[in-house]
Amino acid sequence: MEPMRLLVLGGTGFVGGATVAEAVRRGWSVTVFNRGVSGSTPEGVHRLRGDRTAPGGLAALADGEWDVVVDTWDGAPRAAGAAARALHGRVGQYVYVSSGSVYAEPVQPGSAEDAPVVDADPDATDGDYPQLKAGAERAVRQVYGDAALIARAGLILGPGEDIGRLPWWLERVARSGEVLAPGPADLPLQYVDARDLAGWLLDRGADRLGGTFNVVSRTGHTTMGELLDACIAAAGADARLRWVDPEPILAAGVVPWNDLPIWIPLGHEYRWLQERDVSRAYAAGLTCRPVAETVADTWRWLRQVGTVPPRAGRPQRAKVGLDPARESALLAGLAPA
């Protein structure tokens, strides 16, 4: 039997890199298409060079056929549509990795894939992140209709994370001492390991499954306490978690998700980011590994690379995490839970 043929548009960033690595592990024939200016690919991966935003930039995709195409693009929707059209008729399944950020606020916790999405133009050349992702979804559907597989990921963690949320916590506990731990310890979390996301994309792409799915773990796959305990265990740190209730943390101006990564307390306006309905993805075979494995593997990777790498070919996001001096000041002024 001939190996499955995979084309990844991108392929050197976080999710794209995990998808390439998983396909190589499976023995698939893998091609990546990107500008070739950053990142690397495993041995045996065929690399096509091109800039999808430039005139004639898709020329390298003029020939070839693939069983599955995975696109992680988060730029102009017009460029997403151009790539989809360029490959039409030569792919078995087109998979677009989108984001839960496409949902129009306010979003109710527990919402499923039929929740309203932000208004977005599939032919746009700019916009904010939700508009870009929503516009790209529409651009892909204009070409492939409901046969396209749209994977709306949530919080993505694991080795290779280029935003630095879990790495920040690992590096923080590795410094030891008293750590500001945002309560409650049993706060349910919802995320997906990039490797589990990649495996699901490849499985369902090979099945030619179409439709839109929230691809992220069930709420409560782990808790804030379990996550931070796993960080301490992985880093072998002599850190002491000081749990503090959400109210005084918020009153002190701390921003959930950014200042204290991953954490969004119950009742917060963005709590829905940790409480989306994922029944469709689980019915379609999504499985999520234990948090201890994700954390330990991320720490091992972080020790190898030394620092969180820049986001491949994309604008850098604002740095996450509390400054040490600010954390110390907060610990001095906040009562424990």
N, C-alpha and C positions, 0 to 999 in steps of 0.2 A: 504493500500500500504506500502510495506517495505521501510524504509529509504535508500537513496543512501549510498553506502559504499565507503569511501574515505581512501586512504593510502597516507600519505605525507612522503616522504623520507627527513628527516630533521624535520621540524615542530616546532622548537623553536627559529629560527632566525627571521629576519624582514619579508620577504615575506612568508616564511613557516608558521610563527606564525599568520600572517594575514589570510592566507588561512585556517588554522585550526579554528581560531575564527569564520570566516564567515561560514564555514561548520557546526560548532556547533550551530550557530545562526539559521541555516536553519533546524536543527534537523537531520542532517546526522549522520551516524555511522562513527566515525573517529578513525583511527589508525595512529600512527606515528612510524617511524623507525629511531633511531639514537643511538648514543653511551650512552646517558643518563647521561652525565657528566656536562651538563649546561642547563640552561633554564628550563621552566616549561610548562605544558599544562593545559588547562581547565579541570574541573572536568568531568568525564565520558569519556575522551579520553583514548583509549587503547594504551599503549606504548610498543613497541618491541625494544629490545636492540641489538645492533650489530655495528661493525666497518667495513664498506664496503671496507676499504683499507687493512684489515688483512686477513690472510688465514682463511677460514671458517667463515668470518665475516658476511655473508649473511644467516646464518643458520636459523635465526628467521623468514626469509621470505619464508621458504620452504613450508609452508602450508598457505591456505587462498585464498580468491578471493575478488576482489574489482571492483567496477564499474569505478572508476577513480583513477589514480595514478598521483600525482604531485611531481616532482623531481626538487629541486632548486640547485642541486650540482654544485660547481664551482671548484672542484679538478680535479684529474687525469681523463681524458676521459676513460681510461681502466676501472676504477671503475664505471663510469656511464653505460658503456656497460654491465658490469657484472650484475649490478642490473636490467637492462632492460631484459637481458636474463633470469635471475632468476625468473622473474614475467611473462614471456611470456606464453600466453595461459590461464592466470588466472586474466586478467584485461580487462575491457571494453574499456578504453581509457588511453593511456599513454601521459602525459603532461610534457614537459621539459621546465623549465623557463630559457631561454637563455638571451642574452644581445645584444644590438646594437653595442657593442664593437667588435663583430665578423666581422664587415665590414672592408675590406682591404682599407687602406689609399693610396692615398687621396680619400675621399668620397665626392661626390657632394651633396650639400644641396638639399633636395627634393627627395633623392634616396628612392626607394622602396625595397621590399624584394628580388628582383632579382639582386641587386647590388653585386659585387664580394665580397667574404668572404675570410678571411685569410686562408692560407694553414695550415691545422691541421691534425694530425694523431689520428684517433679514438682509437688507442691502446697505446697512449702516457701515460707516467707516470708523466710527468711534462711539464712545458711550462709557458708562460706568460698568463695573464688573457684572452685576445682574443683567444689565441690558445687553452686554456682549454675549454672555452665555445664552440668554433667552433668544436673542437674535440669531445666534449660530444654530440653535435647535431648529428654529423655523426655516433657516436657510437649508439645512440638511433635509428637513421634511419636504421642502419644495421639490427636491430631487427624488427622494426615496419614499416619501409618504410614510404611512404607518409601518412599513416594513423596516425602517431604520430602527436601530436599538439606541435609545437615549437613556444614559445612565446618570441620574442626578446623584452624585456623590455627596456625602456630608463632610464632617471633620475627618481628614485623612491623616493617619499616623503611620509610623514605621520607619525602617532604615531608608535613608535618602530624603527624609522630609526637609524641604527647602524653605519652609517658613520659620520653623524653629520652636514650635509650641512645646512638644514633648522634650526636645533637646534642652530647652530652657529649664524645665523642671529637673532633668537629669543633672545638668551642670550646677543648678542651685543646690540640690541635696549633696552633690559631691563636695561642695565647699564646707559641708557640715555645719555645726552650730544649730541655733534655733531657727526654724523655717516657718514663715507665715503660711498656714494651711487654711484655705478658705472653706468654711463649713457649709453644710454639715458633711461629716465624713461619709455618710451613706447616700450622698447626692448621686442619683443615677446619671451615668454618662452614655453617650451615643457617638460612635465613631466607626471607622473601618480601617483596618490595616491595608496599606497600599497593595500588598501581595495578595490579600484575599479579594480585593477589588479587581486586580489584574486577572486572577484565576477565573472569577465570575465572568468578566468581559470575554475572555477567550472561550470558556465553556459555552456561553449563550451565543456568542458570535458564530461558533462552529455549528451550533444548532439552528442558526438563522432565525433566532427569536427576535421579533420586533416589538415595539412599544416603549413606554416610558416607565422607569423604575427608580424609586428611591433606594440607592445602593449604599446602605450603611447598617451598622448593627442595630439590634433591638435596644431601646432605651433600657439601661440597667445591665447591659452586657458586662459592665464593671461599674465601680463607684469611684468617687474622688479619693476616698481613703485607700481603696485597693490599688489605684493607680500610683499614689504617692508612696505607699508601702513597697510596691514593686520597684519604684525608682530607687529607694534606699537600698533594697536588696541587690539590685543590679549594679549600682555604683559602689557597693560595699562601704557606704558612708556612715559616719557617726553623727547623723542628723537627727534632730528632735523636732517632730511636728507639733506646732502650737496651733490647735484648731480654734478658729475665731468665727463667730456667727456672721452671717452675711450682712446684717443691718449696719453694724459699725464700720465694716469694710467699705460698703457702698457710700456711707455718710462721709467717709474720709476722702472720697473722690476717686477711689480705685475703680478702674473700668474692667468689668468682666470680659473674658476672652482675649483681651489685649494685655492689660497689666498683669493679670493672673491667668495665663493661657489655659484654655480648655474649660475653665470654670464658668458656668452660667447658673446662678441660683434660681430656685423655684420662684415663680411669679415675675421674673424679669421679662421685659418686653421681647428679648431675643431667646427666651427659653425654648422656643420651638426648634431652634437649631439642634437641640438635644432630645427632641421629642417628636420626630416624624414617624408616620406610619410606614412600616417596611414589610408589611405582610406579603406584598407582591414579589419582592426580591427574594424573600425566604422561600416562598412557594416555588420560585424559579431556581432554587438550589444554592442560595447564598449561605456560606458558612463562615464563621469568624473565629479565629484562633484566640487562645487565652491572653489576657492583658499582660501577664508576666512574660510571655514569649515576645510580644511586640516590644515591650519596654527593654528587656534584656538584649534583644537583637539591635534595637536602636542605640543603646549604650555601646555595644560592641562596634557598630558602624561609626559612631561619633568618635570613639577613641582612635579609629583607623584614619579618619579624614581630618581630625583635629578641630574642625569648625563647621558650622552649617554652610553648605556651598551656596553660591549665588543661584538664583532661579534662572534656569537655562533659557536664554533668549527673551526674558520677560522683565518688565520693570520691577525693581525691588520694592517690597512692601515695607511698611513701617516696622521697626524692630519691636518684638514682643518682649514682655517681662518687666518686672519692677527693677528699678535701679537699686543696688544694695543699700545705699544710704537711705533711700526712701523706705525700703522694707524695714531697716533698723528703726527708723523714726516711728513707723506704724506699729511695730512690735512694742515699742516703749509706751505707746499711747492707747493701745487696744487691749481690752480685757479678754482673757481666754474664754472659749465657749463653755 
